[in-house]
Amino acid sequence: MTTIAPISQTSPLGDKTVRRIGFGAMQLAGPWVFGPPKDPDAARAVLRRAVELGVNHIDTSQAYGPDLVNELIAEVLYPYPDDLVIATKVGGTRDRQGGWIRASRPEQLRATVEQDLRSLRLERIDLVNMRFGVGGSEPDPVPLAEQLGVLTDLRDEGKLDLIGVSTVAADVIKAALQITPIAEVQNAYSIANRTDEPVVDLCREHNIAYVPYYPLGSAFTGGPQALAADPAIASVAAKREATASQIALAWLLGHYDRMLLIPGTSSVAHLEENLVVDGIQLDADDLATLDHVSHLGAPGF
């Protein structure tokens, strides 16, 4: 197996310290994040290799599968390493056809956390994100205070530790901070989609970890292929003898010292490609070149 250096860069996540490149488990499920993985053995191998190479931050969800990804994580990694931080998210679930539906009422949020605990074989989840906007763009009728209130109740009961928010605007984060400490924000953001820059700035102001999803773009914006076709990224990639995706991830690491990456994959080779990114140091000329990257918006998921 390829020998590569373990991840070295670390950053605070609430009261914890994690390596800045973690693992997003969404791609371990079947197509459209529904059903079992196409190759369960490959999925198991990715999880094992991630931990071997120093990953100690895994992002998952009861909705992935549903339950199947959580169960796979527990099967492969339980009993968990002492320093492993597992983050989940609540606010949405799946119907029988795999569609995404809102599940944001307090009793639904509590039920999702309880199911996460069972499927992950945990007594306490390290971090739970309140995910907004699942199942449509219409406003959620449940008040923010009720949603975060049930999460703080679960924290007081010892069933979760840290609370985060996902797919949120700056005004919602400010309101959330009036209710409870927020450990992380998880929004769509990348070198080619910087529309969330005001939220990144807000996280800097409050020392909140920022976890970008779609860090390499999405299928709607061309994904890694679009990054590779961008002349600015291609130029820096050639200079650094790296892939376009590696440069895009390295740019994120350099943009904010509490930016935490959770790129997902079902391939060990792709995993290893992602995990060497914290060794890529971009200089001022690189960053100036990358300021010319074409900006493409990315819808939330």
C-alpha positions as CSV (number, residue, x, y, z in Angstrom):
1,M,0.0,0.0,0.0
2,T,1.2,3.5,-0.8
3,T,3.2,5.1,2.1
4,I,2.1,8.7,2.7
5,A,2.6,11.0,5.6
6,P,-0.3,11.3,8.1
7,I,-2.2,14.5,8.2
8,S,-0.4,17.1,10.3
9,Q,-2.4,20.3,10.4
10,T,-4.9,20.6,13.2
11,S,-7.6,23.1,14.3
12,P,-10.1,23.6,17.1
13,L,-13.6,22.3,16.7
14,G,-15.4,23.6,19.7
15,D,-13.4,22.3,22.7
16,K,-11.8,19.5,20.6
17,T,-8.8,19.5,18.3
18,V,-9.1,17.7,15.0
19,R,-7.0,17.2,11.9
20,R,-8.0,19.7,9.3
21,I,-8.8,17.1,6.6
22,G,-11.5,14.8,7.8
23,F,-13.8,12.4,5.9
24,G,-17.3,13.0,4.7
25,A,-19.2,9.6,4.6
26,M,-22.0,10.5,2.3
27,Q,-20.5,8.8,-0.7
28,L,-20.3,5.5,1.1
29,A,-24.0,5.0,0.5
30,G,-25.6,3.9,-2.8
31,P,-26.6,6.2,-5.7
32,W,-28.2,9.4,-4.6
33,V,-27.0,8.6,-1.1
34,F,-29.7,5.9,-0.8
35,G,-29.3,2.2,-0.2
36,P,-26.2,0.2,0.4
37,P,-22.8,0.9,-1.2
38,K,-22.1,-0.6,-4.6
39,D,-18.9,-2.2,-3.2
40,P,-19.2,-2.7,0.6
41,D,-15.6,-4.0,0.9
42,A,-14.3,-0.9,-0.8
43,A,-16.3,1.3,1.6
44,R,-14.9,-0.6,4.5
45,A,-11.3,-0.2,3.1
46,V,-11.7,3.5,2.8
47,L,-12.8,3.9,6.4
48,R,-9.9,1.8,7.7
49,R,-7.4,3.7,5.6
50,A,-8.7,7.1,6.6
51,V,-8.2,6.3,10.3
52,E,-4.8,4.8,9.5
53,L,-3.7,8.0,7.9
54,G,-4.7,10.2,10.8
55,V,-8.3,11.2,10.0
56,N,-10.1,11.9,13.3
57,H,-13.1,13.8,12.1
58,I,-15.9,11.9,10.3
59,D,-19.1,13.6,9.1
60,T,-22.1,11.4,8.6
61,S,-25.9,11.4,8.9
62,Q,-28.8,9.1,9.7
63,A,-30.2,10.0,6.3
64,Y,-27.3,8.5,4.5
65,G,-28.7,5.1,3.4
66,P,-30.7,5.8,5.6
67,D,-28.8,4.3,8.6
68,L,-26.6,2.2,6.4
69,V,-23.6,4.5,6.5
70,N,-23.7,4.9,10.2
71,E,-23.9,1.1,10.6
72,L,-21.0,0.7,8.3
73,I,-18.9,3.2,10.3
74,A,-19.7,1.3,13.5
75,E,-19.0,-2.1,11.9
76,V,-15.5,-1.0,10.7
77,L,-14.3,1.4,13.4
78,Y,-16.1,0.4,16.7
79,P,-14.6,0.5,19.3
80,Y,-13.6,4.0,18.1
81,P,-10.2,5.5,18.5
82,D,-10.1,7.8,21.6
83,D,-9.5,11.0,19.5
84,L,-12.1,10.3,16.8
85,V,-14.8,13.0,16.5
86,I,-18.0,11.9,14.8
87,A,-20.4,14.6,13.5
88,T,-23.9,14.0,12.4
89,K,-26.8,16.2,11.2
90,V,-30.5,16.4,11.8
91,G,-33.4,18.2,10.1
92,G,-34.1,15.8,7.2
93,T,-34.9,12.2,6.5
94,R,-35.7,10.0,3.5
95,D,-38.9,8.6,2.1
96,R,-39.3,5.1,0.8
97,Q,-38.2,6.1,-2.7
98,G,-35.1,7.9,-1.4
99,G,-36.5,11.4,-1.6
100,W,-35.4,14.0,0.9
101,I,-38.1,15.3,3.3
102,R,-38.0,17.8,6.1
103,A,-37.9,16.4,9.7
104,S,-37.3,19.5,11.8
105,R,-39.9,19.4,14.5
106,P,-38.5,18.9,18.0
107,E,-39.7,15.4,18.4
108,Q,-38.2,14.5,15.0
109,L,-34.9,16.0,15.9
110,R,-34.8,14.1,19.1
111,A,-35.7,10.9,17.3
112,T,-33.0,11.3,14.7
113,V,-30.3,11.9,17.4
114,E,-31.5,8.8,19.3
115,Q,-31.3,6.8,16.0
116,D,-27.8,8.1,15.4
117,L,-26.8,6.9,18.8
118,R,-28.1,3.4,18.2
119,S,-26.7,3.0,14.7
120,L,-23.3,4.4,15.6
121,R,-23.2,2.5,18.9
122,L,-22.5,5.7,20.8
123,E,-23.6,7.0,24.2
124,R,-22.9,10.6,23.1
125,I,-22.4,12.2,19.7
126,D,-19.5,14.6,19.5
127,L,-21.3,17.2,17.3
128,V,-24.8,17.5,15.8
129,N,-25.5,20.0,13.0
130,M,-29.0,21.4,12.6
131,R,-29.5,21.2,8.8
132,F,-31.9,23.7,7.3
133,G,-33.6,23.7,3.9
134,V,-34.2,20.0,3.5
135,G,-37.1,19.1,1.3
136,G,-37.6,22.5,-0.3
137,S,-36.9,26.2,-0.1
138,E,-40.0,27.3,1.7
139,P,-39.5,28.7,5.2
140,D,-39.5,26.2,8.1
141,P,-42.5,26.8,10.3
142,V,-40.7,25.5,13.4
143,P,-39.0,28.4,15.3
144,L,-35.2,28.3,15.5
145,A,-35.4,28.5,19.3
146,E,-37.4,25.3,19.4
147,Q,-35.1,23.4,17.2
148,L,-31.9,24.5,19.0
149,G,-33.7,24.1,22.3
150,V,-34.2,20.4,21.8
151,L,-30.5,20.0,20.9
152,T,-29.5,21.9,24.0
153,D,-31.8,19.6,26.0
154,L,-30.1,16.6,24.4
155,R,-26.7,18.1,25.3
156,D,-27.8,18.6,28.9
157,E,-28.8,15.0,28.9
158,G,-25.4,13.9,27.8
159,K,-26.5,12.6,24.4
160,L,-24.5,15.1,22.3
161,D,-21.6,17.5,23.0
162,L,-21.4,20.3,20.4
163,I,-24.0,21.9,18.3
164,G,-23.5,23.2,14.7
165,V,-25.7,24.6,12.0
166,S,-25.8,23.9,8.2
167,T,-27.1,25.6,5.1
168,V,-27.7,28.9,6.9
169,A,-27.3,32.6,6.3
170,A,-25.4,35.0,8.5
171,D,-28.6,36.3,10.2
172,V,-29.6,32.8,11.3
173,I,-26.1,32.2,12.7
174,K,-26.3,35.4,14.7
175,A,-29.7,34.4,16.1
176,A,-28.4,30.9,16.9
177,L,-25.5,32.4,18.9
178,Q,-28.0,34.2,21.1
179,I,-29.5,30.7,22.0
180,T,-26.4,28.5,22.4
181,P,-22.7,28.3,21.5
182,I,-22.2,27.2,17.9
183,A,-19.2,25.0,17.2
184,E,-19.3,24.8,13.4
185,V,-21.1,26.1,10.3
186,Q,-21.4,23.7,7.4
187,N,-22.4,25.5,4.2
188,A,-21.7,25.2,0.4
189,Y,-18.4,26.9,-0.4
190,S,-15.4,26.4,-2.6
191,I,-12.7,28.2,-4.6
192,A,-15.3,28.5,-7.4
193,N,-18.3,29.3,-5.2
194,R,-17.4,32.1,-2.8
195,T,-21.0,33.4,-2.3
196,D,-20.8,32.4,1.4
197,E,-17.8,34.7,2.1
198,P,-19.8,36.8,4.6
199,V,-20.5,33.7,6.6
200,V,-16.8,32.7,6.6
201,D,-16.0,36.2,7.9
202,L,-18.6,35.8,10.6
203,C,-17.0,32.5,11.6
204,R,-13.6,34.2,11.8
205,E,-15.1,36.9,14.0
206,H,-16.5,34.3,16.5
207,N,-13.8,31.6,16.1
208,I,-16.3,29.1,14.7
209,A,-15.1,26.2,12.6
210,Y,-16.3,26.4,9.0
211,V,-16.9,23.1,7.1
212,P,-17.5,23.6,3.4
213,Y,-19.6,21.1,1.6
214,Y,-19.2,20.8,-2.2
215,P,-15.5,21.8,-1.6
216,L,-14.8,20.7,-5.2
217,G,-18.1,21.9,-6.7
218,S,-21.1,19.8,-7.4
219,A,-22.6,17.9,-10.3
220,F,-24.6,21.0,-11.0
221,T,-21.4,23.1,-11.6
222,G,-19.2,20.5,-13.3
223,G,-17.4,19.3,-10.2
224,P,-13.7,18.5,-10.3
225,Q,-13.8,18.5,-14.1
226,A,-14.8,22.2,-14.1
227,L,-11.9,23.0,-11.7
228,A,-9.4,21.2,-13.9
229,A,-10.6,23.3,-16.9
230,D,-10.1,26.6,-15.2
231,P,-6.9,28.2,-16.4
232,A,-5.9,29.7,-13.1
233,I,-6.3,26.4,-11.2
234,A,-4.5,24.5,-14.0
235,S,-1.6,26.9,-13.9
236,V,-1.1,26.6,-10.1
237,A,-1.6,22.8,-10.3
238,A,1.2,22.5,-12.9
239,K,3.5,24.6,-10.8
240,R,2.9,22.6,-7.7
241,E,2.8,19.2,-9.5
242,A,-0.6,18.6,-8.0
243,T,-4.1,17.9,-9.3
244,A,-6.7,20.7,-9.7
245,S,-8.7,19.2,-6.9
246,Q,-5.7,19.2,-4.6
247,I,-5.1,22.9,-5.3
248,A,-8.8,23.7,-4.7
249,L,-8.6,22.0,-1.3
250,A,-5.3,23.6,-0.4
251,W,-6.8,27.0,-1.2
252,L,-9.6,26.3,1.3
253,L,-7.1,25.3,4.0
254,G,-5.2,28.5,3.5
255,H,-8.3,30.7,3.5
256,Y,-9.2,30.4,7.1
257,D,-7.3,28.6,9.9
258,R,-10.5,27.0,11.2
259,M,-11.6,25.7,7.8
260,L,-12.1,21.9,8.2
261,L,-12.4,19.8,5.1
262,I,-14.5,16.6,4.8
263,P,-14.0,15.5,1.2
264,G,-15.8,12.2,0.6
265,T,-14.9,9.2,-1.6
266,S,-15.4,5.5,-1.9
267,S,-11.9,5.0,-3.3
268,V,-8.7,4.5,-1.3
269,A,-6.6,6.1,-4.0
270,H,-8.8,9.2,-4.1
271,L,-8.8,9.3,-0.3
272,E,-5.0,9.3,-0.3
273,E,-4.9,12.0,-2.9
274,N,-7.1,14.2,-0.7
275,L,-5.1,13.6,2.5
276,V,-1.8,14.8,1.2
277,V,-3.3,18.3,0.6
278,D,-2.2,19.7,3.9
279,G,1.4,19.4,2.7
280,I,0.8,21.8,-0.2
281,Q,1.8,25.4,0.7
282,L,0.5,28.0,-1.7
283,D,2.5,31.2,-1.9
284,A,1.3,34.8,-2.6
285,D,1.8,34.4,-6.3
286,D,-0.4,31.3,-6.3
287,L,-3.1,33.0,-4.3
288,A,-3.0,36.0,-6.7
289,T,-3.5,33.7,-9.6
290,L,-6.3,31.8,-7.9
291,D,-8.2,35.1,-7.4
292,H,-9.0,34.8,-11.1
293,V,-10.8,31.5,-10.8
294,S,-14.2,31.6,-12.4
295,H,-16.9,31.7,-9.8
296,L,-19.8,29.3,-10.1
297,G,-22.7,29.2,-7.6
298,A,-23.6,25.8,-6.1
299,P,-27.0,24.8,-4.8
300,G,-27.4,23.4,-1.3
301,F,-28.0,19.7,-0.8
